Amino acid sequence: MNKRVTVHEAEENFMSLLDQAEAGETVEIFRDGKPVARLAPSRKTAEERAKAQKEALADMRRGFNLGGGTFDRDSLYDRLDR
């Protein structure tokens, strides 16, 4: 859920709002009742994206439990060869 603050509140509490954005919260800043800016978490760095991709690839290589057994590339090919 977005937090809403006035420009004055944003000026008074900027460091706190940065901490909140860093924690994943989006803060909307309003002037005269109208939204004028949004303070949001930064996108992931290239290093963070690469780490997430490696973790996802490792998960895929381990296979997926579908309740009856694992599903991986080798078992798929075995089924196709039948």
PyMOL Python script that loads the backbone (N, CA, C, O; Angstrom):
from pymol import cmd

cmd.read_pdbstr("""\
ATOM      1  N   MET A   1       0.851  -1.185   0.000  1.00  0.00           N
ATOM      2  CA  MET A   1       0.000   0.000   0.000  1.00  0.00           C
ATOM      3  C   MET A   1       0.888   1.237   0.000  1.00  0.00           C
ATOM      4  O   MET A   1       1.890   1.291   0.713  1.00  0.00           O
ATOM      5  N   ASN A   2       0.523   2.208  -0.786  1.00  0.00           N
ATOM      6  CA  ASN A   2       1.299   3.427  -0.877  1.00  0.00           C
ATOM      7  C   ASN A   2       1.028   4.337   0.304  1.00  0.00           C
ATOM      8  O   ASN A   2      -0.092   4.422   0.809  1.00  0.00           O
ATOM      9  N   LYS A   3       2.072   5.008   0.725  1.00  0.00           N
ATOM     10  CA  LYS A   3       1.928   6.029   1.758  1.00  0.00           C
ATOM     11  C   LYS A   3       1.787   7.361   1.031  1.00  0.00           C
ATOM     12  O   LYS A   3       2.427   7.578   0.002  1.00  0.00           O
ATOM     13  N   ARG A   4       0.960   8.243   1.558  1.00  0.00           N
ATOM     14  CA  ARG A   4       0.757   9.559   0.952  1.00  0.00           C
ATOM     15  C   ARG A   4       1.186  10.638   1.930  1.00  0.00           C
ATOM     16  O   ARG A   4       0.812  10.619   3.103  1.00  0.00           O
ATOM     17  N   VAL A   5       1.979  11.580   1.431  1.00  0.00           N
ATOM     18  CA  VAL A   5       2.426  12.695   2.266  1.00  0.00           C
ATOM     19  C   VAL A   5       2.347  13.981   1.451  1.00  0.00           C
ATOM     20  O   VAL A   5       2.340  13.962   0.220  1.00  0.00           O
ATOM     21  N   THR A   6       2.287  15.098   2.172  1.00  0.00           N
ATOM     22  CA  THR A   6       2.330  16.401   1.511  1.00  0.00           C
ATOM     23  C   THR A   6       3.787  16.764   1.240  1.00  0.00           C
ATOM     24  O   THR A   6       4.705  16.141   1.773  1.00  0.00           O
ATOM     25  N   VAL A   7       3.982  17.780   0.406  1.00  0.00           N
ATOM     26  CA  VAL A   7       5.336  18.258   0.122  1.00  0.00           C
ATOM     27  C   VAL A   7       6.013  18.674   1.422  1.00  0.00           C
ATOM     28  O   VAL A   7       7.185  18.368   1.640  1.00  0.00           O
ATOM     29  N   HIS A   8       5.288  19.361   2.273  1.00  0.00           N
ATOM     30  CA  HIS A   8       5.853  19.806   3.554  1.00  0.00           C
ATOM     31  C   HIS A   8       6.279  18.608   4.403  1.00  0.00           C
ATOM     32  O   HIS A   8       7.369  18.608   4.974  1.00  0.00           O
ATOM     33  N   GLU A   9       5.419  17.586   4.488  1.00  0.00           N
ATOM     34  CA  GLU A   9       5.766  16.385   5.259  1.00  0.00           C
ATOM     35  C   GLU A   9       6.983  15.687   4.659  1.00  0.00           C
ATOM     36  O   GLU A   9       7.827  15.163   5.386  1.00  0.00           O
ATOM     37  N   ALA A  10       7.068  15.684   3.334  1.00  0.00           N
ATOM     38  CA  ALA A  10       8.216  15.054   2.676  1.00  0.00           C
ATOM     39  C   ALA A  10       9.504  15.800   3.010  1.00  0.00           C
ATOM     40  O   ALA A  10      10.540  15.179   3.248  1.00  0.00           O
ATOM     41  N   GLU A  11       9.440  17.127   3.028  1.00  0.00           N
ATOM     42  CA  GLU A  11      10.622  17.921   3.385  1.00  0.00           C
ATOM     43  C   GLU A  11      11.046  17.653   4.825  1.00  0.00           C
ATOM     44  O   GLU A  11      12.234  17.513   5.116  1.00  0.00           O
ATOM     45  N   GLU A  12      10.073  17.582   5.714  1.00  0.00           N
ATOM     46  CA  GLU A  12      10.358  17.386   7.138  1.00  0.00           C
ATOM     47  C   GLU A  12      10.890  15.987   7.449  1.00  0.00           C
ATOM     48  O   GLU A  12      11.680  15.820   8.378  1.00  0.00           O
ATOM     49  N   ASN A  13      10.466  14.984   6.683  1.00  0.00           N
ATOM     50  CA  ASN A  13      10.771  13.585   7.009  1.00  0.00           C
ATOM     51  C   ASN A  13      11.491  12.849   5.885  1.00  0.00           C
ATOM     52  O   ASN A  13      11.316  11.641   5.725  1.00  0.00           O
ATOM     53  N   PHE A  14      12.296  13.564   5.108  1.00  0.00           N
ATOM     54  CA  PHE A  14      12.874  12.963   3.911  1.00  0.00           C
ATOM     55  C   PHE A  14      13.695  11.711   4.205  1.00  0.00           C
ATOM     56  O   PHE A  14      13.550  10.711   3.501  1.00  0.00           O
ATOM     57  N   MET A  15      14.548  11.736   5.218  1.00  0.00           N
ATOM     58  CA  MET A  15      15.391  10.573   5.515  1.00  0.00           C
ATOM     59  C   MET A  15      14.540   9.371   5.915  1.00  0.00           C
ATOM     60  O   MET A  15      14.845   8.241   5.533  1.00  0.00           O
ATOM     61  N   SER A  16      13.490   9.604   6.670  1.00  0.00           N
ATOM     62  CA  SER A  16      12.586   8.521   7.055  1.00  0.00           C
ATOM     63  C   SER A  16      11.877   7.949   5.830  1.00  0.00           C
ATOM     64  O   SER A  16      11.701   6.736   5.716  1.00  0.00           O
ATOM     65  N   LEU A  17      11.471   8.827   4.915  1.00  0.00           N
ATOM     66  CA  LEU A  17      10.811   8.367   3.695  1.00  0.00           C
ATOM     67  C   LEU A  17      11.770   7.561   2.824  1.00  0.00           C
ATOM     68  O   LEU A  17      11.366   6.584   2.194  1.00  0.00           O
ATOM     69  N   LEU A  18      13.041   7.968   2.788  1.00  0.00           N
ATOM     70  CA  LEU A  18      14.044   7.189   2.050  1.00  0.00           C
ATOM     71  C   LEU A  18      14.186   5.795   2.650  1.00  0.00           C
ATOM     72  O   LEU A  18      14.274   4.803   1.926  1.00  0.00           O
ATOM     73  N   ASP A  19      14.206   5.731   3.973  1.00  0.00           N
ATOM     74  CA  ASP A  19      14.294   4.423   4.643  1.00  0.00           C
ATOM     75  C   ASP A  19      13.098   3.547   4.273  1.00  0.00           C
ATOM     76  O   ASP A  19      13.244   2.347   4.039  1.00  0.00           O
ATOM     77  N   GLN A  20      11.921   4.156   4.224  1.00  0.00           N
ATOM     78  CA  GLN A  20      10.715   3.404   3.879  1.00  0.00           C
ATOM     79  C   GLN A  20      10.774   2.907   2.432  1.00  0.00           C
ATOM     80  O   GLN A  20      10.383   1.777   2.142  1.00  0.00           O
ATOM     81  N   ALA A  21      11.264   3.754   1.533  1.00  0.00           N
ATOM     82  CA  ALA A  21      11.402   3.341   0.134  1.00  0.00           C
ATOM     83  C   ALA A  21      12.422   2.215   0.017  1.00  0.00           C
ATOM     84  O   ALA A  21      12.227   1.266  -0.742  1.00  0.00           O
ATOM     85  N   GLU A  22      13.495   2.326   0.765  1.00  0.00           N
ATOM     86  CA  GLU A  22      14.518   1.280   0.748  1.00  0.00           C
ATOM     87  C   GLU A  22      13.944  -0.043   1.248  1.00  0.00           C
ATOM     88  O   GLU A  22      14.368  -1.114   0.813  1.00  0.00           O
ATOM     89  N   ALA A  23      12.987   0.035   2.155  1.00  0.00           N
ATOM     90  CA  ALA A  23      12.343  -1.163   2.702  1.00  0.00           C
ATOM     91  C   ALA A  23      11.260  -1.708   1.765  1.00  0.00           C
ATOM     92  O   ALA A  23      10.636  -2.725   2.067  1.00  0.00           O
ATOM     93  N   GLY A  24      11.036  -1.036   0.629  1.00  0.00           N
ATOM     94  CA  GLY A  24      10.095  -1.556  -0.355  1.00  0.00           C
ATOM     95  C   GLY A  24       8.789  -0.797  -0.479  1.00  0.00           C
ATOM     96  O   GLY A  24       7.944  -1.151  -1.301  1.00  0.00           O
ATOM     97  N   GLU A  25       8.611   0.238   0.321  1.00  0.00           N
ATOM     98  CA  GLU A  25       7.354   0.992   0.282  1.00  0.00           C
ATOM     99  C   GLU A  25       7.443   2.129  -0.732  1.00  0.00           C
ATOM    100  O   GLU A  25       8.501   2.731  -0.913  1.00  0.00           O
ATOM    101  N   THR A  26       6.325   2.414  -1.387  1.00  0.00           N
ATOM    102  CA  THR A  26       6.243   3.548  -2.304  1.00  0.00           C
ATOM    103  C   THR A  26       5.550   4.694  -1.585  1.00  0.00           C
ATOM    104  O   THR A  26       4.530   4.498  -0.924  1.00  0.00           O
ATOM    105  N   VAL A  27       6.109   5.893  -1.717  1.00  0.00           N
ATOM    106  CA  VAL A  27       5.555   7.080  -1.066  1.00  0.00           C
ATOM    107  C   VAL A  27       5.136   8.065  -2.150  1.00  0.00           C
ATOM    108  O   VAL A  27       5.944   8.447  -2.997  1.00  0.00           O
ATOM    109  N   GLU A  28       3.871   8.475  -2.121  1.00  0.00           N
ATOM    110  CA  GLU A  28       3.381   9.479  -3.058  1.00  0.00           C
ATOM    111  C   GLU A  28       3.398  10.837  -2.368  1.00  0.00           C
ATOM    112  O   GLU A  28       2.995  10.968  -1.212  1.00  0.00           O
ATOM    113  N   ILE A  29       3.868  11.840  -3.091  1.00  0.00           N
ATOM    114  CA  ILE A  29       3.969  13.192  -2.541  1.00  0.00           C
ATOM    115  C   ILE A  29       2.930  14.072  -3.236  1.00  0.00           C
ATOM    116  O   ILE A  29       2.856  14.127  -4.464  1.00  0.00           O
ATOM    117  N   PHE A  30       2.128  14.759  -2.414  1.00  0.00           N
ATOM    118  CA  PHE A  30       1.018  15.566  -2.921  1.00  0.00           C
ATOM    119  C   PHE A  30       1.243  17.044  -2.635  1.00  0.00           C
ATOM    120  O   PHE A  30       1.767  17.420  -1.586  1.00  0.00           O
ATOM    121  N   ARG A  31       0.834  17.879  -3.598  1.00  0.00           N
ATOM    122  CA  ARG A  31       0.818  19.331  -3.415  1.00  0.00           C
ATOM    123  C   ARG A  31      -0.587  19.804  -3.756  1.00  0.00           C
ATOM    124  O   ARG A  31      -1.099  19.532  -4.842  1.00  0.00           O
ATOM    125  N   ASP A  32      -1.195  20.504  -2.833  1.00  0.00           N
ATOM    126  CA  ASP A  32      -2.565  21.002  -3.020  1.00  0.00           C
ATOM    127  C   ASP A  32      -3.526  19.875  -3.398  1.00  0.00           C
ATOM    128  O   ASP A  32      -4.414  20.051  -4.232  1.00  0.00           O
ATOM    129  N   GLY A  33      -3.329  18.705  -2.765  1.00  0.00           N
ATOM    130  CA  GLY A  33      -4.223  17.574  -2.984  1.00  0.00           C
ATOM    131  C   GLY A  33      -3.992  16.795  -4.266  1.00  0.00           C
ATOM    132  O   GLY A  33      -4.721  15.848  -4.561  1.00  0.00           O
ATOM    133  N   LYS A  34      -2.971  17.190  -5.036  1.00  0.00           N
ATOM    134  CA  LYS A  34      -2.690  16.502  -6.297  1.00  0.00           C
ATOM    135  C   LYS A  34      -1.331  15.805  -6.218  1.00  0.00           C
ATOM    136  O   LYS A  34      -0.379  16.368  -5.677  1.00  0.00           O
ATOM    137  N   PRO A  35      -1.234  14.583  -6.754  1.00  0.00           N
ATOM    138  CA  PRO A  35       0.047  13.884  -6.727  1.00  0.00           C
ATOM    139  C   PRO A  35       1.055  14.570  -7.650  1.00  0.00           C
ATOM    140  O   PRO A  35       0.753  14.865  -8.806  1.00  0.00           O
ATOM    141  N   VAL A  36       2.255  14.819  -7.121  1.00  0.00           N
ATOM    142  CA  VAL A  36       3.287  15.482  -7.923  1.00  0.00           C
ATOM    143  C   VAL A  36       4.559  14.643  -8.053  1.00  0.00           C
ATOM    144  O   VAL A  36       5.364  14.873  -8.955  1.00  0.00           O
ATOM    145  N   ALA A  37       4.739  13.677  -7.160  1.00  0.00           N
ATOM    146  CA  ALA A  37       5.955  12.860  -7.222  1.00  0.00           C
ATOM    147  C   ALA A  37       5.720  11.537  -6.518  1.00  0.00           C
ATOM    148  O   ALA A  37       4.784  11.372  -5.735  1.00  0.00           O
ATOM    149  N   ARG A  38       6.604  10.603  -6.829  1.00  0.00           N
ATOM    150  CA  ARG A  38       6.538   9.285  -6.193  1.00  0.00           C
ATOM    151  C   ARG A  38       7.961   8.878  -5.831  1.00  0.00           C
ATOM    152  O   ARG A  38       8.865   8.921  -6.665  1.00  0.00           O
ATOM    153  N   LEU A  39       8.141   8.488  -4.589  1.00  0.00           N
ATOM    154  CA  LEU A  39       9.420   7.975  -4.105  1.00  0.00           C
ATOM    155  C   LEU A  39       9.249   6.471  -3.982  1.00  0.00           C
ATOM    156  O   LEU A  39       8.459   5.995  -3.168  1.00  0.00           O
ATOM    157  N   ALA A  40       9.992   5.722  -4.792  1.00  0.00           N
ATOM    158  CA  ALA A  40       9.788   4.274  -4.861  1.00  0.00           C
ATOM    159  C   ALA A  40      11.120   3.548  -4.722  1.00  0.00           C
ATOM    160  O   ALA A  40      12.180   4.136  -4.942  1.00  0.00           O
ATOM    161  N   PRO A  41      11.065   2.272  -4.356  1.00  0.00           N
ATOM    162  CA  PRO A  41      12.296   1.491  -4.265  1.00  0.00           C
ATOM    163  C   PRO A  41      13.006   1.473  -5.613  1.00  0.00           C
ATOM    164  O   PRO A  41      12.371   1.445  -6.668  1.00  0.00           O
ATOM    165  N   SER A  42      14.308   1.489  -5.558  1.00  0.00           N
ATOM    166  CA  SER A  42      15.108   1.425  -6.773  1.00  0.00           C
ATOM    167  C   SER A  42      14.993   0.042  -7.393  1.00  0.00           C
ATOM    168  O   SER A  42      14.741  -0.941  -6.696  1.00  0.00           O
ATOM    169  N   ARG A  43      15.176  -0.025  -8.677  1.00  0.00           N
ATOM    170  CA  ARG A  43      15.185  -1.329  -9.347  1.00  0.00           C
ATOM    171  C   ARG A  43      16.410  -2.104  -8.901  1.00  0.00           C
ATOM    172  O   ARG A  43      17.386  -1.535  -8.411  1.00  0.00           O
ATOM    173  N   LYS A  44      16.338  -3.396  -9.078  1.00  0.00           N
ATOM    174  CA  LYS A  44      17.462  -4.236  -8.687  1.00  0.00           C
ATOM    175  C   LYS A  44      18.676  -3.917  -9.548  1.00  0.00           C
ATOM    176  O   LYS A  44      18.553  -3.564 -10.721  1.00  0.00           O
ATOM    177  N   THR A  45      19.842  -4.049  -8.944  1.00  0.00           N
ATOM    178  CA  THR A  45      21.081  -3.834  -9.679  1.00  0.00           C
ATOM    179  C   THR A  45      21.333  -5.019 -10.602  1.00  0.00           C
ATOM    180  O   THR A  45      20.708  -6.070 -10.465  1.00  0.00           O
ATOM    181  N   ALA A  46      22.243  -4.841 -11.527  1.00  0.00           N
ATOM    182  CA  ALA A  46      22.596  -5.932 -12.443  1.00  0.00           C
ATOM    183  C   ALA A  46      23.102  -7.137 -11.655  1.00  0.00           C
ATOM    184  O   ALA A  46      22.821  -8.281 -12.012  1.00  0.00           O
ATOM    185  N   GLU A  47      23.842  -6.878 -10.590  1.00  0.00           N
ATOM    186  CA  GLU A  47      24.366  -7.965  -9.754  1.00  0.00           C
ATOM    187  C   GLU A  47      23.225  -8.734  -9.081  1.00  0.00           C
ATOM    188  O   GLU A  47      23.246  -9.964  -9.032  1.00  0.00           O
ATOM    189  N   GLU A  48      22.231  -8.007  -8.563  1.00  0.00           N
ATOM    190  CA  GLU A  48      21.084  -8.658  -7.920  1.00  0.00           C
ATOM    191  C   GLU A  48      20.267  -9.461  -8.929  1.00  0.00           C
ATOM    192  O   GLU A  48      19.795 -10.555  -8.623  1.00  0.00           O
ATOM    193  N   ARG A  49      20.103  -8.906 -10.144  1.00  0.00           N
ATOM    194  CA  ARG A  49      19.366  -9.635 -11.178  1.00  0.00           C
ATOM    195  C   ARG A  49      20.105 -10.902 -11.583  1.00  0.00           C
ATOM    196  O   ARG A  49      19.485 -11.950 -11.760  1.00  0.00           O
ATOM    197  N   ALA A  50      21.432 -10.817 -11.733  1.00  0.00           N
ATOM    198  CA  ALA A  50      22.225 -11.990 -12.108  1.00  0.00           C
ATOM    199  C   ALA A  50      22.120 -13.071 -11.038  1.00  0.00           C
ATOM    200  O   ALA A  50      22.007 -14.254 -11.358  1.00  0.00           O
ATOM    201  N   LYS A  51      22.158 -12.668  -9.772  1.00  0.00           N
ATOM    202  CA  LYS A  51      22.036 -13.637  -8.680  1.00  0.00           C
ATOM    203  C   LYS A  51      20.667 -14.319  -8.723  1.00  0.00           C
ATOM    204  O   LYS A  51      20.572 -15.536  -8.564  1.00  0.00           O
ATOM    205  N   ALA A  52      19.616 -13.541  -8.935  1.00  0.00           N
ATOM    206  CA  ALA A  52      18.265 -14.102  -9.003  1.00  0.00           C
ATOM    207  C   ALA A  52      18.128 -15.055 -10.190  1.00  0.00           C
ATOM    208  O   ALA A  52      17.470 -16.089 -10.086  1.00  0.00           O
ATOM    209  N   GLN A  53      18.749 -14.707 -11.314  1.00  0.00           N
ATOM    210  CA  GLN A  53      18.696 -15.581 -12.488  1.00  0.00           C
ATOM    211  C   GLN A  53      19.416 -16.897 -12.221  1.00  0.00           C
ATOM    212  O   GLN A  53      18.932 -17.961 -12.609  1.00  0.00           O
ATOM    213  N   LYS A  54      20.570 -16.829 -11.562  1.00  0.00           N
ATOM    214  CA  LYS A  54      21.312 -18.050 -11.230  1.00  0.00           C
ATOM    215  C   LYS A  54      20.501 -18.940 -10.293  1.00  0.00           C
ATOM    216  O   LYS A  54      20.481 -20.160 -10.454  1.00  0.00           O
ATOM    217  N   GLU A  55      19.836 -18.330  -9.318  1.00  0.00           N
ATOM    218  CA  GLU A  55      19.011 -19.104  -8.384  1.00  0.00           C
ATOM    219  C   GLU A  55      17.837 -19.758  -9.111  1.00  0.00           C
ATOM    220  O   GLU A  55      17.503 -20.912  -8.838  1.00  0.00           O
ATOM    221  N   ALA A  56      17.214 -19.032 -10.030  1.00  0.00           N
ATOM    222  CA  ALA A  56      16.086 -19.591 -10.785  1.00  0.00           C
ATOM    223  C   ALA A  56      16.555 -20.740 -11.672  1.00  0.00           C
ATOM    224  O   ALA A  56      15.871 -21.757 -11.788  1.00  0.00           O
ATOM    225  N   LEU A  57      17.714 -20.582 -12.296  1.00  0.00           N
ATOM    226  CA  LEU A  57      18.254 -21.643 -13.145  1.00  0.00           C
ATOM    227  C   LEU A  57      18.572 -22.884 -12.318  1.00  0.00           C
ATOM    228  O   LEU A  57      18.305 -24.005 -12.751  1.00  0.00           O
ATOM    229  N   ALA A  58      19.138 -22.688 -11.138  1.00  0.00           N
ATOM    230  CA  ALA A  58      19.433 -23.825 -10.255  1.00  0.00           C
ATOM    231  C   ALA A  58      18.141 -24.530  -9.854  1.00  0.00           C
ATOM    232  O   ALA A  58      18.098 -25.759  -9.804  1.00  0.00           O
ATOM    233  N   ASP A  59      17.090 -23.763  -9.567  1.00  0.00           N
ATOM    234  CA  ASP A  59      15.786 -24.359  -9.235  1.00  0.00           C
ATOM    235  C   ASP A  59      15.268 -25.193 -10.399  1.00  0.00           C
ATOM    236  O   ASP A  59      14.772 -26.302 -10.198  1.00  0.00           O
ATOM    237  N   MET A  60      15.382 -24.668 -11.609  1.00  0.00           N
ATOM    238  CA  MET A  60      14.889 -25.398 -12.778  1.00  0.00           C
ATOM    239  C   MET A  60      15.690 -26.676 -13.005  1.00  0.00           C
ATOM    240  O   MET A  60      15.128 -27.705 -13.379  1.00  0.00           O
ATOM    241  N   ARG A  61      16.976 -26.613 -12.783  1.00  0.00           N
ATOM    242  CA  ARG A  61      17.813 -27.797 -12.985  1.00  0.00           C
ATOM    243  C   ARG A  61      17.509 -28.884 -11.961  1.00  0.00           C
ATOM    244  O   ARG A  61      17.653 -30.071 -12.253  1.00  0.00           O
ATOM    245  N   ARG A  62      17.092 -28.488 -10.771  1.00  0.00           N
ATOM    246  CA  ARG A  62      16.718 -29.466  -9.745  1.00  0.00           C
ATOM    247  C   ARG A  62      15.410 -30.153 -10.100  1.00  0.00           C
ATOM    248  O   ARG A  62      15.152 -31.267  -9.644  1.00  0.00           O
ATOM    249  N   GLY A  63      14.596 -29.510 -10.895  1.00  0.00           N
ATOM    250  CA  GLY A  63      13.296 -30.055 -11.260  1.00  0.00           C
ATOM    251  C   GLY A  63      12.215 -29.519 -10.334  1.00  0.00           C
ATOM    252  O   GLY A  63      12.496 -28.850  -9.340  1.00  0.00           O
ATOM    253  N   PHE A  64      10.977 -29.827 -10.683  1.00  0.00           N
ATOM    254  CA  PHE A  64       9.836 -29.327  -9.929  1.00  0.00           C
ATOM    255  C   PHE A  64       9.007 -30.485  -9.409  1.00  0.00           C
ATOM    256  O   PHE A  64       8.724 -31.435 -10.140  1.00  0.00           O
ATOM    257  N   ASN A  65       8.624 -30.406  -8.165  1.00  0.00           N
ATOM    258  CA  ASN A  65       7.784 -31.435  -7.573  1.00  0.00           C
ATOM    259  C   ASN A  65       6.336 -31.126  -7.920  1.00  0.00           C
ATOM    260  O   ASN A  65       5.792 -30.096  -7.521  1.00  0.00           O
ATOM    261  N   LEU A  66       5.725 -32.028  -8.664  1.00  0.00           N
ATOM    262  CA  LEU A  66       4.335 -31.833  -9.076  1.00  0.00           C
ATOM    263  C   LEU A  66       3.380 -32.691  -8.268  1.00  0.00           C
ATOM    264  O   LEU A  66       2.242 -32.931  -8.673  1.00  0.00           O
ATOM    265  N   GLY A  67       3.856 -33.149  -7.120  1.00  0.00           N
ATOM    266  CA  GLY A  67       2.999 -33.922  -6.247  1.00  0.00           C
ATOM    267  C   GLY A  67       3.162 -35.419  -6.411  1.00  0.00           C
ATOM    268  O   GLY A  67       2.940 -36.166  -5.458  1.00  0.00           O
ATOM    269  N   GLY A  68       3.541 -35.873  -7.580  1.00  0.00           N
ATOM    270  CA  GLY A  68       3.676 -37.300  -7.802  1.00  0.00           C
ATOM    271  C   GLY A  68       5.116 -37.698  -8.050  1.00  0.00           C
ATOM    272  O   GLY A  68       5.453 -38.880  -7.970  1.00  0.00           O
ATOM    273  N   GLY A  69       5.939 -36.770  -8.337  1.00  0.00           N
ATOM    274  CA  GLY A  69       7.340 -37.043  -8.624  1.00  0.00           C
ATOM    275  C   GLY A  69       7.981 -35.774  -9.141  1.00  0.00           C
ATOM    276  O   GLY A  69       7.341 -34.726  -9.231  1.00  0.00           O
ATOM    277  N   THR A  70       9.229 -35.880  -9.474  1.00  0.00           N
ATOM    278  CA  THR A  70       9.903 -34.686  -9.974  1.00  0.00           C
ATOM    279  C   THR A  70       9.747 -34.589 -11.481  1.00  0.00           C
ATOM    280  O   THR A  70       9.535 -35.587 -12.169  1.00  0.00           O
ATOM    281  N   PHE A  71       9.855 -33.400 -11.963  1.00  0.00           N
ATOM    282  CA  PHE A  71       9.756 -33.122 -13.387  1.00  0.00           C
ATOM    283  C   PHE A  71      11.037 -32.413 -13.773  1.00  0.00           C
ATOM    284  O   PHE A  71      11.307 -31.302 -13.318  1.00  0.00           O
ATOM    285  N   ASP A  72      11.812 -33.052 -14.600  1.00  0.00           N
ATOM    286  CA  ASP A  72      13.019 -32.410 -15.105  1.00  0.00           C
ATOM    287  C   ASP A  72      13.176 -32.758 -16.579  1.00  0.00           C
ATOM    288  O   ASP A  72      12.395 -33.533 -17.131  1.00  0.00           O
ATOM    289  N   ARG A  73      14.171 -32.191 -17.198  1.00  0.00           N
ATOM    290  CA  ARG A  73      14.364 -32.375 -18.629  1.00  0.00           C
ATOM    291  C   ARG A  73      14.554 -33.840 -18.997  1.00  0.00           C
ATOM    292  O   ARG A  73      13.961 -34.320 -19.963  1.00  0.00           O
ATOM    293  N   ASP A  74      15.375 -34.553 -18.234  1.00  0.00           N
ATOM    294  CA  ASP A  74      15.654 -35.954 -18.553  1.00  0.00           C
ATOM    295  C   ASP A  74      14.395 -36.814 -18.494  1.00  0.00           C
ATOM    296  O   ASP A  74      14.167 -37.642 -19.376  1.00  0.00           O
ATOM    297  N   SER A  75      13.579 -36.622 -17.459  1.00  0.00           N
ATOM    298  CA  SER A  75      12.358 -37.432 -17.369  1.00  0.00           C
ATOM    299  C   SER A  75      11.381 -37.065 -18.484  1.00  0.00           C
ATOM    300  O   SER A  75      10.638 -37.924 -18.958  1.00  0.00           O
ATOM    301  N   LEU A  76      11.372 -35.812 -18.906  1.00  0.00           N
ATOM    302  CA  LEU A  76      10.519 -35.412 -20.023  1.00  0.00           C
ATOM    303  C   LEU A  76      10.950 -36.124 -21.295  1.00  0.00           C
ATOM    304  O   LEU A  76      10.116 -36.670 -22.018  1.00  0.00           O
ATOM    305  N   TYR A  77      12.254 -36.120 -21.572  1.00  0.00           N
ATOM    306  CA  TYR A  77      12.746 -36.795 -22.777  1.00  0.00           C
ATOM    307  C   TYR A  77      12.480 -38.295 -22.719  1.00  0.00           C
ATOM    308  O   TYR A  77      12.163 -38.913 -23.736  1.00  0.00           O
ATOM    309  N   ASP A  78      12.608 -38.880 -21.528  1.00  0.00           N
ATOM    310  CA  ASP A  78      12.305 -40.308 -21.383  1.00  0.00           C
ATOM    311  C   ASP A  78      10.853 -40.588 -21.757  1.00  0.00           C
ATOM    312  O   ASP A  78      10.564 -41.589 -22.414  1.00  0.00           O
ATOM    313  N   ARG A  79       9.947 -39.721 -21.348  1.00  0.00           N
ATOM    314  CA  ARG A  79       8.528 -39.909 -21.661  1.00  0.00           C
ATOM    315  C   ARG A  79       8.267 -39.733 -23.154  1.00  0.00           C
ATOM    316  O   ARG A  79       7.429 -40.429 -23.725  1.00  0.00           O
ATOM    317  N   LEU A  80       8.979 -38.810 -23.781  1.00  0.00           N
ATOM    318  CA  LEU A  80       8.776 -38.568 -25.210  1.00  0.00           C
ATOM    319  C   LEU A  80       9.289 -39.725 -26.058  1.00  0.00           C
ATOM    320  O   LEU A  80       8.758 -39.996 -27.135  1.00  0.00           O
ATOM    321  N   ASP A  81      10.322 -40.404 -25.568  1.00  0.00           N
ATOM    322  CA  ASP A  81      10.917 -41.517 -26.313  1.00  0.00           C
ATOM    323  C   ASP A  81      10.054 -42.767 -26.284  1.00  0.00           C
ATOM    324  O   ASP A  81      10.258 -43.665 -27.101  1.00  0.00           O
ATOM    325  N   ARG A  82       9.115 -42.851 -25.385  1.00  0.00           N
ATOM    326  CA  ARG A  82       8.283 -44.064 -25.264  1.00  0.00           C
ATOM    327  C   ARG A  82       7.367 -44.242 -26.429  1.00  0.00           C
ATOM    328  O   ARG A  82       6.607 -45.210 -26.475  1.00  0.00           O
TER     329      ARG A  82
END
""", "prot")
cmd.dss("prot")
cmd.show_as("cartoon", "prot")
cmd.util.cbc("prot")
cmd.orient("prot")
